[in-house]
């Protein structure tokens, strides 16, 4: 079924139904359109100062102007300019470098995004320009924005909502969580760390998806659920559907801002310690069953400068241990082998 633009009459119907507070799905049924068409129309063409206000005439003008602007952008790369851009792309220049140099030498204002769009059109026509870009192949989803963030942002607990006791590391039971990948394979290591004591829990996850990660999380915290208060992780797909896990754990799950690993400094540091034993070249599918618990034991009995040279075990359980004068010393985990 071919796509056709909304007509002005259809836009007037959308305006009336929207003012009557009809749902987007109901409007789509009335116009016999796909719900995504209605959603896209309202998102693009509602008045910015009032997201709920939609006017048919204004929406039609905006849609026409976008088509005009798109044509102008496409016509910018023609003739000599097109030849220069494609030559520099084949010399491995990035679109941003080309854009900057054209502005510097020729006072031509062509944005790097316009050059990316040119590469995309070439790709759709089976051209080779995409292979000139840094990452070796040009994926068409480069210009498709994921809707996952928009769908889940409203319901997530973000880091600025986390209790002060967790931020200031005043009490036990505030966990950070992450997943570590190895070389290829389907499995991963789930790592958890208590922010106050740096006490560590590690589980082998045979498949990196929501169900397996949630099950491993529940197993890791089962013995400590009574003192658990919060959990913090990144926005990885394996950590979605967090409402279900929150109910089962009985604690809120907080999310860091995208691309902000420093907001989970404890878990990032822990992952670096784990890499000492399991480098990225290690295939975790072949990890021995005893390894995750052995890693836990090693790291929980390793003295930490930030804890005044006490161990995470001593802080978490308030249980002093002797590590250097016992008849049987703890030497920690020492294993290596082929990746």
N, C-alpha and C positions, 0 to 999 in steps of 0.2 A: 504494500500500500504506500503510494507516494505521499510525501508531506506537502501541504499547501499552507500558505500564509493565512493568518486570521484576517477576515474581512472587517470593515468598519461596523457592519451590522452585528457581527459576532462580538466585537469589542463592546458595543452598547449593551448587549445582553449580559456580558460579563460584568459590566459596571452595575447594572440593575441588580443582578443576583448577588454580587459582592456586597452591595449596600444593604441587601436583605439578610446578610450574614449567612448565606448559603456556603456550604463547604466546597472546597476545590473539586472534590470528587463529584458532588452534586452538579456543579456547574459543567463539569466535563460530560456528565451523562446528558444534561439538557442540550448541550451543543454537539453531542456525539463526537467528542474529541478525546484524545488521550489525556489523563490527568496531569501528566508531565507538561503538556502544552499549556494548560491553564496555570500551573505552578510557575512555569518559566515566564509566562506573560505578566503575571502579577508581580513576580520578583523584579523583573527588568523595568517595568513601565509604571509602577506605582510611584507616587510623589515621594521624594526622599525625606522631606520633613515630616511626612505622615505615612508610614508604611502601609496603613490600612486604607488609604485614599487612592482610588483608581479612577481615572477619567479617560473615556474612550478616545476622544479627539487627540488629547495629549499623547496617549499611548500610540496612536497611529502615526503621529508626527515623529515620535522617537524611533519607531520601527523603520520608517522611511529614511530617516537621517542615518541610522546605522548601516543601511544598505548602501547609501551614497558614500559614507566614510570608508566602508569596506572596499568599494570600487577604487576610491582614491588611493588607499594604501596599496592595492594591487598594482595600480598604474605607476606608482613611484619607482618600481624596480623594472625599468625597461631600457633598451638600447645600450648605450655605453656604460651606464651605471650598473645594469644587470651583468654585463661582461666583467666589470671590475669586481663586483661582489662575488660572482661565481669563481673567478680566478683566485681571489683571496681565500675563499672557502677551501678550494682544492690545495692551497698552500697551508692548510690547517689553521688559518686564522679563525678565531671565534667570532660569532655575530657581533658581540660587544666591541671587539677590537676593530672590526670593519666599520661599525657605526661611528666609533670615536675618531677613526682616522679620516673618514669622509667628512666629518664635521670640521676637523682640524685643517685639512688640506683644500677641501672644495666647498666648505661652508654649506654642505648638504645635510639636512636634518632627516635622517632615516633611522628610526629606532632599531635596536637589536631585536625587538619583538617582531617588527615588520620583516626582518631578514629571516627569523625563525619561521614565520608564516610562509615566506617564499620557499624555504627548504621543505616545509610540509607539503605545499602544493606540488613541488617537484617530486616528492616521495610518492604522492598519490598517483602521479603519472609514470611511476616505475623508474624515476630518475635515480641518480647515484649521489646527489649532493649530501644526503643524510650520512653517508659513510665517511664524509670529510670531517664530521664533528668529532669532538674529543672522545666520546664514549663508543665510537665505532659503529653504531647503528642508531637510526633515528626512529624512536617509537612514536606511533601516532597518538598514544595516550599522553604525550608530552603536554598537550593543550586541553586535556580533559581534567577538570577539577573533581577531586573526590568529594562525594557528598557525605562521607562517613563523619567527618568532623562537624559539619553543619547539623547532621541528624542527632549526634550524641552530645554536642557542646552544652545544650540547655539542661540536660539531666545530670551532667557530671558534677562531682564535687571537685572544685579546683583548689590549687595549693594555697591560695590566699584565704581559703575558708578553714584551713587546718588549725586545730587548737594550738594555743601558745605553748602548752606543755610539750607538744610534739616538736614544734619549731626550736624550742630552747633546750631540748633533750633533758627535761627535768625528771622524767619518769620512764619506767620500762613499759613495753607493750605497744610502742609506736614503730611499726615495721616498714621497711622499704623492700620493694620486690622487683626482680628483673629476670630475664631469660638470656642465657648465654648459648651461642651457637658454636658448633665445631666445623670441621671440614665436611662439606656436603652433608649427606645424610638427612634424616627426617627428625632426629631427636635433638634435645637441648637439655641444659641444666637450669632448673629453677633455683634461684638464689634469693634468700630473705635475710635481712639483718635488722636487729633491734637498734634503733637510733641511739639510745642511751648507753647500752652496754657493749654494742657491736657483736652481740651474740648472734651466731649464724645458723641457718638451716638451709640444707641443700638437698634437692631431689632430682632424680633423673626423669625427664619427661620424654616418653617414647615418640610422641608426635606433638609438634608445636601448634596446638590449636586451643580454642577456648576451653573445651571439655577436659582435656588432659591437664592443662595448666591449673584449672580450678580444682580438679581432684588432687593434684600434687600439693597445692596450697593448703587445702583442708587437712591433708595428711601431715604436712610439715608443722602446722600450728595446732594440731589436735591437743597435744599435751600442754599448750600454753594459751588455749582459747580463753581461759578465765581471766588472764591478765591483759589480753590483747585489747587495744583501744582504737587504733587506726592502722591503715595501710596506705602506702604511697607507691605509685608506679608510673611508668610512662604511658604513651598513647598507642602502644603496639596492639595489633589486631588480636593477639592472644589474650589481651586484658579487657576486651570488650564484654558486653553483657554482664557488667559488674553488679547490676541490681540483684541478680540471683545469688551471686557469691556473698554480697553484703548481708543478705538475709540469712544465709547459712552460717556465716562467721559471726554475725551479730555486731559488726563494726563497720564504720564508713570507710570507703576506699577513695582516696584523693588522687588526682591526676596532675602531673607537672605540665607546664606549658610546652607546646611542641618544640623540638630541637633545643631543649634546655637541660642537658644532662647534669649540669652543676647543681640543679635543684634536688638531685638525689645523690649527693656526694658520698654518703656512706656506702651505698650499694655499688657505685662506680669504683670506689677504692677496694671493696671486697672482690669485685670481678677481676680487678688487676691482680690481687693476691691469688685467686683461683687459677689465673692464667699461668702462674709460676709452675703449676703442676699439669695443667691441661691447656697447652697452647692452641691457637686457632687452627693449627694444622692437624690437630687430633680429631679423628672420626668418633664422635660421641655415640654413634650407633653400637660401637664395639666396646663401650665402657664397661668394665667389670661391675657386677652388682654391689660389691663392697666399697667401691670408690667414693660415692657421694658421702656416706657416713664417715669414712676415713678422713675425707676433706673437712667435714664438720669438726671432728675430733681435733685435727691438727690446728685449725684456725681458732677454735674456741679456747685452746690452751696455749696460744701464742701470745706473749706479753705485748702490750700496745703502749706506745709512748703517750698517746692521748688519754690513756687510762691510768697514767702514773706508773706504767710498767706492770700493772695488773692484767689479768687475762679476762676476756669476755665472760668465761665461765664463772670466775670469781665475782664479777660485778653482777651478773644476771641472777645467780643463785645465792649471793652473799656467802660464798663457801670458799674460804682460803685453802689453797693447795700448795704443796712443796714440789717445785719442778727441778731443783738442782741438787737437793741433798737426800732425796728418797733413795732407798736401796735400788729401786727399779726406776730409772729415769724415763721421762717421756721424750723420745727423740723426734716425734712428729711423723708425718707421712712422707715417705721417700719412695717414689716409684717413677719409673720412666719406661718407655718402650717405643716400639714403632708406631707411627701415627695411623 
